[in-house]
Amino acid sequence: MTKAFAIVKDAADRGEPHGKYLQAVMTRDGVGTLRDTTRARQGFADLATDGHTLSKVALGELMRGGIGGPKDLDGAALQFRQAADQGNALAMIHLARLYRSAEFVDRDDVRAYEWALKSANAGHVPAYGVVGYLIYTGTGVTKDPDIAVAWLKNGYEKGDLTARTYYGLALATGTGVPRNAALGGQLMNEAADAGNVDAMITLANLHQVGQVLPRDYMRAYLWANIAISRGATSASLMTLRDDLEKRLSAEQLGSMQKQAREWKPLAAARPISGGADTRATPARGTGTGFFISANGHLLTNQHVIRGCRRIIPARRGIV
């Protein structure tokens, strides 16, 4: 990756915007160079000032998290809004999540739903689960289980973990779909195992209450602990964890804490489409890449070209 960074840096030094953007990305992530979030944030800020959409999204993410500089939710909202107005669907869902944040002064569930819906309608699959959840709970929009389940099922079938979580919850509770507690629990556990914090929190609550899923204080505590370790900080989750600690023996606590420390996310299982032709066929697809030199060097992700026998530049991607 050091060679890749050198190629990107050369493009950046020649003033190519994508080269500058990729240099900031690699500097932010420590890929091919030393990680320096402060320098990366400044690089994104310079590009954002010049109207570079992807840099506005990246800058907003750093500002929202207080990475590479002070936390600035208002500044993040501004960057996301500008990128969203330029048609960036990722910025739209970032805006939706920001409007749902208890930390955001201008919290607004209606606007959260509006931006999530715009993102979903633009084809951004991670927005499907957010839209479905908001409709499922009647947050910022009229509650409608049937419409919610349609969004959630669609997102689940496209591989979105948040949609998998709440589609699983709908199945487990029989909300908007015939009840299937076993399948619902399976889907929620798959999402949690893959690292989805929403699924972890949902499972912690369900196992603590013991109505939809079997009461299991140890599993409830385990998922609450892992969710907190992965950045979940809501007061209700902290209270739940503290309450569960009182219900477990010292031996049980030690065992669950050890499992939480050693936990690592697994790859999520993909939905199985009934009746699909399972015969082997040549793989063909598209992926994003950026030309970063006049010599034809192209930078892309390894998973895009894994197993490829040939790469054909298309008008809008790699085939």
C-alpha positions in Angstrom: 0.0 0.0 0.0 3.0 2.3 0.4 3.4 2.3 -3.4 -0.3 3.1 -3.8 0.1 6.0 -1.5 3.0 7.3 -3.5 0.9 7.2 -6.6 -1.9 9.0 -4.9 0.4 11.6 -3.5 1.9 12.3 -6.9 -1.6 12.9 -8.2 -2.4 15.2 -5.2 0.9 17.1 -5.8 -0.3 17.7 -9.4 -3.5 19.3 -8.0 -5.9 16.5 -9.0 -8.9 16.7 -6.6 -9.4 12.9 -6.5 -5.8 12.5 -5.7 -6.0 15.0 -2.8 -9.2 13.3 -1.6 -7.6 9.8 -1.7 -4.5 11.1 0.0 -6.7 12.5 2.9 -8.6 9.2 3.1 -5.4 7.1 3.3 -3.9 9.6 5.8 -7.1 9.3 7.9 -7.0 5.5 7.9 -3.2 5.1 8.1 -3.1 3.2 4.8 0.4 3.3 3.2 1.4 6.2 5.5 1.3 7.2 9.1 -2.2 7.8 10.4 -2.8 11.5 11.0 -6.5 12.5 11.5 -5.7 16.1 12.0 -3.9 16.4 8.7 -6.6 14.4 7.0 -9.4 16.6 8.4 -7.6 19.7 7.1 -7.3 18.1 3.7 -11.0 17.3 3.6 -11.8 20.8 4.7 -9.7 22.4 2.0 -11.4 20.2 -0.7 -14.9 20.8 0.8 -14.3 24.6 0.5 -13.8 24.0 -3.2 -17.1 22.1 -3.4 -15.8 18.5 -3.4 -18.8 16.4 -2.4 -17.1 13.3 -1.0 -14.8 15.5 1.1 -17.8 17.2 2.6 -19.1 13.8 3.7 -15.8 12.7 5.1 -15.3 16.1 6.9 -18.8 15.8 8.3 -18.0 12.4 9.7 -14.9 13.6 11.4 -16.6 16.7 12.8 -19.5 14.6 14.1 -17.1 12.2 15.9 -14.6 14.8 17.1 -11.9 13.1 15.2 -8.8 15.1 14.1 -10.3 18.2 15.8 -13.1 19.4 18.0 -16.5 17.8 17.9 -18.8 20.1 15.9 -22.3 18.7 15.2 -23.5 22.0 13.7 -20.5 22.0 11.4 -21.1 18.3 10.5 -24.8 19.1 9.7 -23.7 21.9 7.4 -21.3 19.6 5.5 -23.8 16.8 5.2 -26.5 19.2 4.1 -24.3 20.7 1.3 -23.3 17.2 0.1 -27.0 16.0 0.3 -28.1 19.0 -1.8 -25.5 17.8 -4.3 -27.3 14.5 -4.4 -25.0 12.4 -2.2 -27.2 9.6 -0.6 -24.7 8.8 2.1 -24.8 12.4 3.3 -28.6 12.2 3.4 -28.6 9.2 5.8 -25.9 10.9 7.9 -28.2 13.9 8.2 -31.1 11.6 9.2 -29.0 10.0 11.9 -27.8 13.4 13.1 -31.4 14.7 13.4 -32.1 11.6 15.6 -29.2 12.2 17.9 -30.0 13.4 21.4 -26.8 15.5 21.3 -27.9 17.5 18.4 -29.5 20.8 19.4 -31.8 20.8 16.4 -33.0 17.2 16.9 -36.1 16.7 14.7 -37.6 13.3 14.0 -39.7 14.6 11.1 -36.6 15.9 9.3 -34.8 12.7 10.2 -37.5 10.7 8.4 -37.5 13.0 5.4 -33.8 12.7 4.9 -33.8 8.9 5.4 -36.5 8.5 2.9 -34.6 10.7 0.3 -31.6 8.5 0.8 -33.6 5.3 0.4 -35.3 6.6 -2.7 -31.9 7.4 -4.1 -31.1 3.7 -3.8 -28.8 3.8 -0.7 -29.6 0.4 0.9 -28.4 1.3 4.5 -31.3 3.8 4.6 -33.9 1.1 4.1 -33.6 -0.1 7.6 -33.7 3.4 9.0 -36.9 4.3 7.0 -38.5 1.0 8.0 -37.6 1.4 11.7 -39.0 5.0 11.8 -42.3 3.9 10.2 -42.4 0.8 12.4 -42.2 2.9 15.5 -44.1 5.9 14.2 -41.1 8.2 14.7 -41.4 11.4 12.7 -44.0 9.7 10.5 -47.4 7.9 10.8 -46.9 4.4 12.2 -47.8 1.8 9.6 -46.5 -1.8 10.2 -47.3 -3.0 6.7 -45.3 -0.3 5.0 -42.5 -0.6 7.6 -42.2 -4.4 7.0 -42.0 -3.8 3.2 -39.0 -1.5 3.7 -37.4 -3.8 6.2 -37.8 -6.9 4.2 -36.5 -5.2 1.1 -33.4 -3.9 3.0 -32.9 -7.3 4.6 -32.9 -9.0 1.2 -30.3 -6.5 0.0 -28.0 -7.3 2.9 -28.6 -4.3 5.2 -28.0 -5.3 8.9 -30.3 -2.7 10.4 -33.1 -3.9 8.2 -32.3 -7.5 9.2 -32.5 -6.5 12.8 -35.9 -4.8 12.7 -37.4 -7.3 10.2 -36.4 -9.9 12.7 -38.1 -8.0 15.4 -41.3 -7.7 13.3 -41.2 -11.5 12.8 -40.5 -12.2 16.4 -43.5 -10.0 17.5 -45.8 -10.7 14.6 -46.0 -7.0 13.7 -47.0 -6.4 10.1 -46.1 -10.0 9.3 -47.1 -13.5 10.5 -45.3 -14.3 13.8 -42.2 -16.5 13.5 -40.2 -16.0 16.7 -37.6 -18.6 15.8 -36.7 -16.9 12.5 -37.0 -13.4 14.0 -34.6 -14.3 16.8 -32.2 -15.9 14.3 -32.1 -12.7 12.1 -31.5 -10.5 15.1 -28.7 -12.7 16.3 -27.1 -12.8 12.9 -27.1 -9.0 12.7 -25.7 -8.7 16.2 -23.0 -11.3 15.4 -22.1 -9.2 12.4 -21.6 -6.1 14.6 -24.9 -4.3 14.3 -25.3 -2.3 17.5 -29.0 -1.8 17.0 -29.4 -5.6 17.0 -27.3 -5.9 20.2 -29.4 -3.4 22.0 -32.6 -5.0 20.8 -31.5 -8.4 22.0 -30.4 -7.1 25.3 -33.8 -5.6 26.0 -35.7 -8.6 24.7 -33.7 -11.1 26.8 -34.1 -8.9 29.8 -37.9 -8.7 29.5 -38.4 -12.3 28.4 -41.7 -12.0 26.5 -40.7 -12.0 22.8 -37.5 -14.1 23.4 -36.7 -16.3 26.4 -35.5 -14.4 29.5 -31.8 -14.8 29.7 -30.0 -12.2 31.9 -26.5 -13.5 30.9 -27.1 -13.0 27.1 -28.8 -9.7 27.8 -25.8 -8.5 29.8 -23.4 -9.8 27.1 -25.1 -7.9 24.3 -25.4 -4.8 26.4 -21.8 -4.9 27.3 -20.6 -5.4 23.7 -22.9 -2.6 22.4 -21.4 -0.2 24.9 -17.9 -1.3 24.0 -18.7 -0.4 20.4 -19.9 3.1 21.1 -23.5 2.9 22.3 -23.8 5.4 25.1 -27.6 5.9 25.7 -28.6 6.4 29.3 -31.2 3.6 29.0 -28.6 1.1 27.9 -26.3 2.0 30.7 -29.2 1.6 33.2 -30.0 -1.8 31.6 -26.5 -3.0 32.0 -26.2 -1.8 35.6 -29.5 -3.6 36.4 -28.4 -6.8 34.8 -25.1 -6.8 36.8 -27.2 -7.0 40.0 -29.0 -10.1 38.7 -25.8 -12.1 37.9 -23.5 -13.9 40.2 -19.8 -13.0 40.3 -19.0 -16.1 38.3 -21.6 -15.3 35.6 -20.4 -11.7 35.4 -16.8 -12.8 34.9 -17.7 -15.3 32.2 -19.8 -12.7 30.3 -17.2 -10.0 30.6 -14.6 -12.4 29.2 -16.8 -13.3 26.3 -17.5 -9.6 25.6 -13.7 -8.8 25.6 -13.0 -11.7 23.2 -16.0 -11.1 20.9 -15.3 -10.3 17.3 -17.9 -9.7 14.5 -18.7 -12.5 12.1 -19.7 -12.2 8.4 -23.5 -11.8 8.1 -25.4 -14.7 6.5 -27.0 -13.6 3.2 -30.8 -14.3 2.7 -31.5 -17.4 0.6 -33.8 -16.7 -2.4 -36.2 -19.6 -3.0 -36.2 -21.1 -6.4 -33.0 -19.5 -7.5 -30.9 -21.3 -10.1 -27.9 -22.4 -8.2 -25.8 -23.5 -11.1 -22.4 -21.9 -11.4 -22.3 -19.0 -13.7 -19.5 -16.6 -14.6 -19.3 -13.7 -12.1 -19.9 -10.3 -13.5 -20.3 -7.0 -11.7 -19.3 -3.4 -11.4 -17.3 -1.5 -8.8 -15.9 2.0 -8.3 -12.4 3.0 -9.0 -10.4 6.2 -9.6 -7.8 6.8 -12.2 -5.0 8.5 -10.3 -2.3 8.9 -12.9 -1.9 9.7 -16.6 -0.3 6.2 -17.0 -3.6 4.5 -16.3 -3.1 3.6 -12.6 -6.5 2.9 -11.1 -7.1 2.7 -7.4 -10.0 0.5 -6.1 -10.8 -1.9 -3.2 -9.4 -5.4 -3.2 -12.8 -7.0 -2.8 -13.9 -5.4 -6.1 -11.3 -7.3 -8.2 -11.0 -10.4 -6.0 -11.3 -13.4 -8.4 -11.4 -11.3 -11.5 -9.9 -12.7 -14.7 -10.1 -9.4 -16.5 -11.0 -5.8 -15.8 -12.8 -3.8 -18.4 -13.2 0.0 -17.7 -16.9 0.9 -18.3 -18.4 4.3 -18.6 -19.4 4.3 -14.9 -17.2 1.6 -13.2 -15.2 -1.6 -13.6 -16.7 -4.7 -15.1 
